[in-house]
Amino acid sequence: MSRSFVVTADGGSRGNPGPAGFGAVVIDAKTGEVLKEVAESIGVATNNVAEYRGLVAGLTAAHAIDPEAHIEVRMDSKLVVEQMSGRWQIKHPDMRELAKLARTIHPYELIKFIWIPREQNSHADRLANEALDAAEQGEAWQGSPNVDVPAEVAPNKNQLVGRLSSGAPVTTLLLIRHGETHLTPERRFSGSGGTDPGLSEHGEWQAANMAKAVCVREIDVLYTSPLLRAQQTAAHIAQHAKLKAVVEDDFTELNFGEWEGLSFAEVKEQDGARLDRWLASTSLPTPGGESHDQVAARVIPAMHRVAKKHAGKTVAIVAHVTPIKQMLRDALGASMEIIHRFDLHPCGVSVVSIWEDGFALVRAMNDTSHLANHSE
């Protein structure tokens, strides 16, 4: 039976346009328990854009908890509620893009929008102001200290003790980035919305050596992103392990939209302001593409779905930088900021153990020792 959530969201701009931020809260509709708070400063923007950013963040957080939940969105922005309900037209291009994004995050038929008076939206409003206050101090929002987490749901600070010797079934995930394409050495944006390049000669060499290394252990199941470079990399594992790769669409790379095929320097020159905003916010999508939050909303449930389906097995997943970073972030229990703190090399292997209750342990990250003997 699907769950029911209430999402409240708010945004504000000190200057309109001016320094802006948003806050959003996901609440269990049955118990009233606060399940998730999100807030972020988004630089200079209008109040309406900040409101939409709060909506996107709230829906993304709710979808990550339960992708089949019924959601009632409550906002004090009459504009956003009426536009998202289809009763008012959206003329502003930035808001039109954000509204389009909001409609793709969660099954739209499961969402209802309700206008509420401002005084009933104080929680989300407080979060938005906390994010703005933190930004004025040159800091990122760290979460509200005012929400009491019931003792029965408070996380155990050390959940690892006893697990390693308990004998409980553990699923091992081998998270493998694909080999190089001709775009990789040039550091060009190459996601799910581009030309879908295959492996280069060097990429094939990387994949072959990686497969020999990972297949030293017994692999029970093999998953791959639908993109060609991932499937070609997975084919090397399939040959060694005598497995057939299962294509999982949710493991595909972030869609970079209009930036596909461009180098970082080219995007900086052509669309520098938008690039800076995208780098500063995981909830902002690339033009015509996806945001990091959207990728997380599809990748994390898919990872846990695979782990649960193959409990106690060893599962290889061939994917891309962004999806693997999100899986590692989730396993570490870290905030979104951490995805900008580490890199993943072509055919690098990361290892995650997941127990039946969803607790995860990162055992290795970006192992490339199998690629050490190649002479350029």
C-alpha positions as CSV (number, residue, x, y, z in Angstrom):
1,M,0.0,0.0,0.0
2,S,1.5,3.3,-1.0
3,R,2.2,6.0,1.5
4,S,0.8,9.6,1.6
5,F,3.0,12.6,2.1
6,V,2.4,16.3,2.6
7,V,5.0,18.5,1.0
8,T,5.2,22.2,2.1
9,A,7.5,24.5,0.2
10,D,8.4,28.1,0.2
11,G,10.9,30.5,-1.4
12,G,12.0,34.0,-0.8
13,S,14.1,36.7,-2.3
14,R,15.6,39.6,-0.4
15,G,15.3,42.2,-3.1
16,N,13.2,40.4,-5.7
17,P,15.4,39.8,-7.5
18,G,18.1,39.5,-4.9
19,P,19.7,36.9,-2.7
20,A,17.2,34.0,-2.8
21,G,16.6,30.7,-1.2
22,F,14.0,28.0,-0.6
23,G,12.8,25.5,2.0
24,A,10.8,22.4,1.8
25,V,9.4,19.8,4.2
26,V,8.2,16.2,3.6
27,I,5.7,15.1,6.2
28,D,4.0,11.7,6.7
29,A,0.4,12.5,6.2
30,K,-0.8,9.8,8.6
31,T,1.5,10.4,11.5
32,G,2.6,14.0,11.0
33,E,6.2,12.9,11.3
34,V,8.7,15.2,9.6
35,L,10.6,12.8,7.2
36,K,12.9,15.3,5.4
37,E,13.8,18.9,5.4
38,V,15.7,20.6,2.6
39,A,16.8,24.2,2.1
40,E,19.3,26.0,0.0
41,S,20.5,29.4,-1.0
42,I,20.4,29.8,-4.8
43,G,22.1,33.1,-5.4
44,V,20.3,36.0,-7.1
45,A,16.8,35.1,-8.2
46,T,13.2,36.3,-8.0
47,N,10.8,35.2,-5.4
48,N,8.7,33.2,-7.9
49,V,11.8,31.3,-9.1
50,A,12.7,30.5,-5.5
51,E,9.2,29.2,-4.9
52,Y,9.5,26.9,-7.8
53,R,12.9,25.7,-6.7
54,G,11.4,24.9,-3.3
55,L,8.7,22.8,-5.0
56,V,11.2,20.9,-7.1
57,A,13.3,20.2,-4.0
58,G,10.3,19.0,-2.0
59,L,9.0,16.7,-4.7
60,T,12.5,15.3,-5.3
61,A,12.9,14.6,-1.6
62,A,9.5,12.9,-1.4
63,H,10.1,10.8,-4.4
64,A,13.4,9.6,-3.0
65,I,11.6,8.3,0.1
66,D,8.7,6.6,-1.8
67,P,8.4,6.8,-5.6
68,E,4.8,5.7,-5.5
69,A,3.5,7.9,-2.7
70,H,0.5,10.1,-3.0
71,I,1.6,13.7,-2.4
72,E,-0.3,16.8,-1.3
73,V,1.7,19.9,-2.1
74,R,0.8,22.9,0.1
75,M,2.2,26.3,-0.7
76,D,1.3,29.9,0.0
77,S,2.2,30.9,-3.5
78,K,-1.1,31.3,-5.4
79,L,0.9,31.7,-8.6
80,V,2.7,28.3,-8.3
81,V,-0.4,26.4,-7.2
82,E,-2.5,27.8,-10.0
83,Q,0.2,27.3,-12.7
84,M,1.0,23.7,-11.6
85,S,-2.7,22.9,-11.4
86,G,-3.0,24.0,-15.1
87,R,-5.4,26.9,-14.4
88,W,-2.9,29.7,-15.1
89,Q,-0.4,30.1,-18.0
90,I,3.3,30.2,-17.3
91,K,4.9,33.0,-19.3
92,H,8.3,33.5,-17.6
93,P,10.9,31.2,-19.3
94,D,12.7,30.3,-16.1
95,M,9.5,29.3,-14.3
96,R,8.3,27.4,-17.4
97,E,11.4,25.3,-17.3
98,L,11.2,24.7,-13.6
99,A,7.5,23.8,-13.9
100,K,8.3,21.3,-16.6
101,L,11.0,19.8,-14.4
102,A,8.6,19.6,-11.4
103,R,6.1,17.6,-13.6
104,T,8.8,14.9,-14.3
105,I,10.0,14.2,-10.8
106,H,7.1,12.2,-9.5
107,P,4.0,10.5,-11.2
108,Y,1.9,13.6,-11.8
109,E,-1.4,11.9,-11.3
110,L,-0.3,11.2,-7.7
111,I,0.2,14.9,-6.8
112,K,-2.4,17.4,-5.7
113,F,-1.7,21.1,-5.2
114,I,-3.4,23.2,-2.5
115,W,-3.0,26.9,-1.6
116,I,-2.6,27.7,2.1
117,P,-2.3,31.0,4.0
118,R,1.2,32.1,4.7
119,E,0.9,31.6,8.4
120,Q,0.3,27.9,7.7
121,N,3.6,27.6,5.8
122,S,5.9,28.8,8.6
123,H,8.0,25.6,8.7
124,A,9.2,25.9,5.0
125,D,9.5,29.7,5.3
126,R,11.8,29.3,8.3
127,L,14.0,26.8,6.4
128,A,14.3,29.2,3.5
129,N,15.3,32.0,5.8
130,E,17.8,29.8,7.6
131,A,19.4,29.0,4.2
132,L,19.6,32.7,3.3
133,D,21.0,33.6,6.7
134,A,23.7,30.9,6.4
135,A,24.6,32.2,2.9
136,E,25.1,35.7,4.3
137,Q,27.7,34.2,6.6
138,G,29.4,32.4,3.7
139,E,28.1,29.0,4.9
140,A,25.9,26.3,3.6
141,W,22.6,25.4,5.3
142,Q,23.3,22.5,7.7
143,G,19.8,21.5,8.8
144,S,17.5,22.8,11.4
145,P,18.2,22.0,15.0
146,N,14.6,22.7,15.9
147,V,13.1,19.5,14.6
148,D,13.0,16.8,17.3
149,V,13.6,13.3,15.9
150,P,11.7,10.7,18.0
151,A,14.1,8.4,19.9
152,E,12.5,5.3,18.3
153,V,13.5,6.5,14.8
154,A,16.8,8.2,15.7
155,P,19.7,6.6,13.9
156,N,22.2,4.5,15.9
157,K,25.5,6.4,15.7
158,N,27.4,3.2,15.1
159,Q,25.2,0.7,13.2
160,L,28.2,-1.3,12.0
161,V,29.1,-2.9,15.3
162,G,28.0,-6.5,15.3
163,R,26.9,-6.6,11.7
164,L,30.2,-7.9,10.2
165,S,30.0,-11.0,12.5
166,S,26.3,-11.5,12.6
167,G,26.0,-13.7,9.6
168,A,23.0,-11.7,8.3
169,P,22.6,-11.7,4.5
170,V,24.7,-9.0,2.8
171,T,24.4,-7.9,-0.8
172,T,27.6,-6.8,-2.4
173,L,27.4,-4.2,-5.1
174,L,30.3,-3.6,-7.5
175,L,29.8,-0.1,-8.9
176,I,31.8,0.2,-12.1
177,R,32.3,3.2,-14.3
178,H,32.4,2.5,-18.0
179,G,35.6,2.7,-20.0
180,E,36.8,5.8,-21.9
181,T,35.2,7.1,-25.1
182,H,36.7,9.7,-27.4
183,L,35.1,12.4,-25.3
184,T,36.4,11.3,-22.0
185,P,40.1,12.7,-22.3
186,E,38.7,16.0,-23.4
187,R,36.4,16.2,-20.3
188,R,33.4,16.9,-22.4
189,F,29.8,16.7,-21.1
190,S,28.6,13.3,-22.2
191,G,25.3,12.2,-20.7
192,S,22.1,10.5,-21.7
193,G,21.0,13.2,-24.1
194,G,24.0,13.2,-26.5
195,T,25.4,11.1,-29.3
196,D,25.9,8.0,-27.1
197,P,29.5,7.3,-28.1
198,G,31.0,3.8,-27.8
199,L,34.3,2.9,-26.2
200,S,37.6,4.0,-27.7
201,E,40.4,1.5,-28.2
202,H,41.8,2.5,-24.8
203,G,38.4,2.2,-23.3
204,E,38.2,-1.4,-24.6
205,W,41.6,-2.1,-23.0
206,Q,40.4,-0.6,-19.7
207,A,37.2,-2.7,-19.8
208,A,39.0,-5.9,-20.5
209,N,41.5,-5.5,-17.7
210,M,38.7,-4.4,-15.2
211,A,36.7,-7.5,-16.1
212,K,39.6,-9.8,-15.5
213,A,40.1,-8.2,-12.1
214,V,36.5,-8.1,-10.8
215,C,35.7,-11.6,-12.1
216,V,38.3,-13.1,-9.7
217,R,35.3,-13.1,-7.4
218,E,32.0,-14.8,-8.3
219,I,29.5,-12.4,-9.7
220,D,25.8,-13.5,-9.6
221,V,24.1,-10.8,-11.5
222,L,25.1,-8.1,-13.9
223,Y,23.3,-4.8,-14.5
224,T,24.2,-2.0,-17.0
225,S,23.1,1.4,-18.0
226,P,21.4,1.5,-21.4
227,L,24.1,3.7,-22.9
228,L,26.4,2.1,-25.4
229,R,29.7,2.7,-23.5
230,A,28.2,1.0,-20.4
231,Q,26.9,-1.9,-22.3
232,Q,30.2,-2.4,-24.1
233,T,32.0,-2.3,-20.8
234,A,29.5,-4.8,-19.3
235,A,30.0,-7.1,-22.2
236,H,33.6,-7.8,-21.0
237,I,32.3,-8.8,-17.6
238,A,29.5,-10.9,-19.1
239,Q,32.1,-12.8,-21.2
240,H,34.2,-13.7,-18.2
241,A,31.4,-14.4,-15.7
242,K,29.1,-16.1,-18.3
243,L,26.2,-13.8,-17.5
244,K,23.7,-11.8,-19.5
245,A,23.6,-8.1,-18.7
246,V,20.3,-6.7,-17.5
247,V,19.7,-3.2,-18.8
248,E,18.4,-0.8,-16.1
249,D,17.3,2.6,-17.4
250,D,17.5,4.2,-14.0
251,F,21.3,3.8,-14.0
252,T,21.8,6.0,-17.0
253,E,24.0,9.2,-16.9
254,L,22.7,12.6,-16.1
255,N,21.1,14.3,-19.2
256,F,23.3,17.4,-19.8
257,G,20.7,18.8,-22.3
258,E,22.1,21.7,-24.4
259,W,25.6,21.1,-22.9
260,E,26.0,17.6,-24.4
261,G,29.3,17.3,-26.2
262,L,30.7,20.6,-25.1
263,S,33.8,21.0,-22.9
264,F,33.7,22.8,-19.6
265,A,35.5,25.7,-21.1
266,E,33.0,26.0,-24.0
267,V,30.0,26.0,-21.6
268,K,31.8,28.5,-19.4
269,E,32.2,30.8,-22.4
270,Q,28.7,30.3,-23.9
271,D,26.6,30.0,-20.7
272,G,28.8,31.0,-17.8
273,A,26.1,32.4,-15.5
274,R,23.9,29.3,-15.9
275,L,26.9,27.0,-15.4
276,D,27.8,28.8,-12.1
277,R,24.3,28.5,-10.8
278,W,24.2,24.8,-11.8
279,L,27.5,24.1,-10.0
280,A,26.2,25.8,-6.9
281,S,22.9,23.9,-6.7
282,T,22.1,20.2,-7.1
283,S,18.4,21.0,-7.7
284,L,19.0,23.1,-10.8
285,P,18.8,21.2,-14.1
286,T,21.1,21.7,-17.0
287,P,19.3,23.6,-19.9
288,G,16.9,21.0,-21.3
289,G,18.4,18.3,-19.1
290,E,18.5,17.0,-15.5
291,S,19.6,18.1,-12.1
292,H,21.7,16.0,-9.7
293,D,18.6,15.8,-7.4
294,Q,16.6,14.2,-10.3
295,V,19.4,11.7,-10.8
296,A,19.4,10.8,-7.1
297,A,15.6,10.4,-7.2
298,R,15.8,7.6,-9.8
299,V,19.2,6.1,-8.9
300,I,18.9,5.6,-5.2
301,P,15.6,3.7,-5.3
302,A,16.9,1.6,-8.1
303,M,20.0,0.7,-6.1
304,H,18.0,-0.5,-3.1
305,R,15.5,-2.3,-5.4
306,V,18.4,-4.3,-6.9
307,A,20.0,-5.0,-3.6
308,K,16.7,-6.2,-2.1
309,K,15.9,-8.4,-5.2
310,H,19.3,-10.1,-5.1
311,A,19.8,-10.2,-1.3
312,G,23.0,-12.0,-0.3
313,K,24.3,-12.0,-3.9
314,T,27.2,-10.2,-5.6
315,V,25.9,-7.7,-8.2
316,A,27.9,-5.8,-10.7
317,I,26.5,-2.5,-11.9
318,V,28.1,-0.8,-14.8
319,A,27.1,2.9,-14.9
320,H,28.5,6.4,-15.0
321,V,30.1,9.1,-12.8
322,T,26.9,10.8,-11.7
323,P,24.8,7.7,-10.8
324,I,27.8,6.0,-9.0
325,K,28.5,9.1,-7.1
326,Q,24.9,9.2,-5.9
327,M,25.0,5.5,-4.9
328,L,28.2,6.1,-2.9
329,R,26.8,9.3,-1.3
330,D,23.7,7.3,-0.2
331,A,25.8,4.5,1.2
332,L,27.9,7.0,3.1
333,G,24.8,8.8,4.5
334,A,26.3,12.0,3.2
335,S,24.7,15.3,2.0
336,M,24.6,16.2,-1.7
337,E,27.7,18.4,-1.3
338,I,30.0,15.4,-1.1
339,I,29.5,14.5,-4.8
340,H,31.8,17.4,-5.6
341,R,34.5,16.1,-3.3
342,F,35.7,13.0,-5.1
343,D,36.2,11.8,-8.7
344,L,35.7,8.5,-10.4
345,H,38.0,7.2,-13.2
346,P,37.0,5.2,-16.2
347,C,36.7,1.5,-15.2
348,G,37.2,2.4,-11.6
349,V,35.6,0.0,-9.2
350,S,33.8,0.9,-6.0
351,V,32.3,-1.8,-3.6
352,V,29.3,-1.3,-1.3
353,S,27.7,-3.8,1.1
354,I,24.0,-3.5,1.8
355,W,22.1,-5.3,4.6
356,E,18.4,-6.2,4.4
357,D,17.4,-3.1,6.4
358,G,19.1,-0.8,3.9
359,F,22.2,0.0,6.0
360,A,25.2,0.3,3.7
361,L,29.0,0.1,4.1
362,V,31.5,1.4,1.5
363,R,34.4,-1.1,1.3
364,A,36.3,0.4,-1.7
365,M,36.1,3.5,-3.8
366,N,37.4,4.1,-7.3
367,D,39.9,1.2,-7.3
368,T,42.0,1.4,-10.5
369,S,44.9,-0.9,-9.6
370,H,43.9,-3.2,-12.5
371,L,44.8,-0.3,-14.9
372,A,48.3,0.3,-13.6
373,N,50.4,-1.5,-16.2
374,H,49.2,0.3,-19.3
375,S,51.8,2.4,-21.2
376,E,50.4,5.3,-23.0
